[in-house]
Amino acid sequence: MPFSRVSTVGPLLAAVLFSFASSSPAQDGAPEGPTSTTPAPREQAGSIARQDECIRRVRESGPTRVLFVGDSITQSWEGPGRQVWAEKIAPLGALNLGNSGDRTEHVLWRLEQAPLTRLAPEHIVLLIGTNNLGHGTSNAAETLAGIVEVARTLAAQCPEATIHILEILPRGERFNAMRGDILQINQALRAFVAAENAGGRARFDTHALGDRFVNPDGSIPRELMPDFLHLTPSGYGIWADAIVPELSG
């Protein structure tokens, strides 16, 4: 789905930016801003191994046309999504840089350790933020701030790339409070993209895939999300069908 443009920055995004701009400097060595915008490495053994693998891929790969950056939903292109990846994504010249459990701060740390500049991508597909909410480490405004910081870092490292920000997917079998947070974040992300592109500062895009994973009664079908969070092969097919046309030009 093509990105949505709006003329003004949404109230949630405006509140976040004002809050951070007006906050006092950190004291006693404490980091500025929320944890979602403060780079941090992973601490669990399995996650560290995958983190190191993603860093190795960046450091050892040559120019790569398309990069996928994110958490377990992105990493699992190598699991349930592997056949769809092989058939529809790999031919585009794509590299998977997803790590299960990553939050925005972990992606920021990886980007510090292994900037993507040397890969000279044309497209970067970003899906991040659900773990900030799901792990309870960030509220909606902080999660938004983290996603924006990741997007701006990607744009700074790869100024010739289009940054495709995938809106956070719905989660939970039926209506729940977290879905409300997700919808507010996604609305503000669309406003962020419109404001950035209007200012000519970067090339951003947003993609609203969430509607494709929800039934008319608001429930999420198990055949697309068996745990109402992660995707099945059919779910990856939906993602591929939505994004491939945007990456093929």
N, C-alpha and C positions, 0 to 999 in steps of 0.2 A: 504494500500500500504506500503510495507516495506520501511525503511528509505533509503535515498540516501547517499552514502559515496563519499567524494571527498578528494583529497590528501593535499590540501592547504586551508588556511583560505581565504575567499573571500575578495575582496578589500573593500567592505562596512564595514564588520566586523573588518578588520584590521584597517581601519581609525577610527572607533569608539573606539577601544581599545587603540590606540595610543593617541587619543584626550583626553581620560579620564586619561590615565596614566601620560600624560605630563601636565595636567591642574594644576594650582596652588591651594593650600589649600584654603578652604572657609574662609572668613573673616567676622567679625561682626555677628557671629552666623548664617550666611547663610548656607544652606545645600550644601554639595558637590555633584557634578554631576547634571544631569537634573532631572526634577520632576518625570520622568518615573522610576527612580531608588531610589527615596526618599519616604519611606513608608508614607502613608497618609490615614486617615479614610474617609469614606463617610460622606456627610453632609446633604443629603436630607432624610426626614423622612422615606419614604418607603424603600430607600436603606439602611438606618441604621437598620431598622427592619430585613431585609434579612441578612445584615452583621452580626447582633447579632445571627440570627438563624444559620448561617454557623459556627460561633464560638461555639455556643452551641453544634452543631452536633459533632464537633471535640472533645470538652471537655467531652461529655457524651457518645460517642460511644466506643465500644470495638474494638479490632483488626478488621481491614477492609481491604479486599484483594485489592479492586480497588477504587481509588478516582478520581473524575472528578473535575477539578479546572478551573474556568473561569468566563465569563461574562454572558450576557443574553442568548447567544446561548447555553451555558451549563445549566443555570438555567431552560431553557425552555424544558429540558428533562422532567420537571414536568408539562409542558403545552402541546404543540403540539406533543412532543416526548414521552408522558407518556405511551402510549400503547407499543411502540417499546422498551422503557426502561423496562417495566414489562416483556415483552416476551424475550428480548435478553440481556439486561444489568444487571438487578437485579439478575438473576440467577448466575452471576459471583461474587456476594457479593460486590456490588458497593454502594458508597455514593456520593451524588451530593453536591458539594461545589461551585456552580456557583451563582453569584450575578449580576443582570442586571445593566448595565452601568459601571461595574468595568473596571478600567484601571490597568496597571501593578503596579502602586504605591499602589493601594487599595489592591491588592492581597498580596503584600509585607507586608502591615500593618496587614492584617488578619493573615498572617503566623507568625508575631511577637507576636500577641496576643494569638494565639492558634497554636503552632507548631504541625506538623502532626506526629511527632516521635512516640507518644504513640499509634497511629493506626497501626503501622508496616505494611504499605501496600506493596504489591508486585508490583503494577503498579499504576502510577499516570498519568492521561490523562490531558494535559494542552492545553487550547485554549484561548489565550489572545492577546491583542494588537490592535484589530480593533477600539476600542474606543479611544485609544491614538491618532490614525490618524483621526478618524471621529469627535472627539470633538475638534480637532485642538490644543491639548495641547502638542503634540510631533511631531517632524518630523520623517522621516524614520529611521535615525541613532539613535535617542533617543528612538524610539519605540523598535528597535532591542536591544538596551542596556537594556531596561526594561524587555523584554522577557528573555534575557540571565540571568539577575539578579534573576528573579523568578525561572528559571530552576535550577540555581546553589543553590538557597536557598532550593528548594525542595530536591535536591540531598544531601545537607548537613544535612537536617533534617531526611531524609529517605534513608540512604546510601545503603540499600539492595533493594530498589525499582528501577524498570526501569521507567524513566521519558519519557513519550511519548509526544513529542512536536508536536501538530498539527499546520501545517502551516496556516497562516491567510487566511481565505476564501475570494474569490473575492467578491466585492460588487459594486452596481450600475448596472443598467440594461444593459448598453453597455460600451464600452471602455471609460476609464476616467483616469485622472492623478493619483488618489489614487490607482488604480489597479497597476500602474507602481511601486509605492512605496511598495505595498504589495509583488509584485514579487521579488523586490530587497531584501526585508527583508527575505523572504522565502529562497532565494538563500543563503544568509549569514547564516541563521539558519542551513542549511544543512552543511555548512562549519564548523560552531561551533560544531555541533554534531560529525563530523568526527574528528576534532582536539581533542575534549575532550576524545572521545573513544580511539583514537590512543595513547593518553597519559596515559590511564589506570586510569584516575581520577574519572570517574563516568560511569554509564550506561545510555546512552541517546538513543533516537530513534526519527526520524522525520517521519511525515505522510503527504503526499501531496494529499489532498482531492479535491483541487480546481478544477481540470480538470473535475471532476464528476458533477460539478454544472454549467458548461458553455457549450453552444451550439457551433456547428462548426463555426458560424459567430461571436462568442465572446459574444453574449447576454446571460443573465441569465434567465432561464424559470421561470415564476411565479408559476408553479406547484411545484417547489422546494424551491424558495425564493419569497414569495408574495410581499415583500417590497424590494427585491433585497439585503437583508442583513440577515434576520432571516429565519429559516427553517420551512417548512411544515412537517407533519408526513412522507411524502415520503422522504424529505430531511434527516430526522433523520434515516430513514431506510437505506439510503446510508451510513451515518456515521457509523451506527451499523455494517453493513455488512463489512465495511473496517476495523474497529477496533477490533471487537470481536475475530477474529482469533489471533490477536496479544496479547490478554488478556487471552486467554484460556490455554496457555501453562504453 
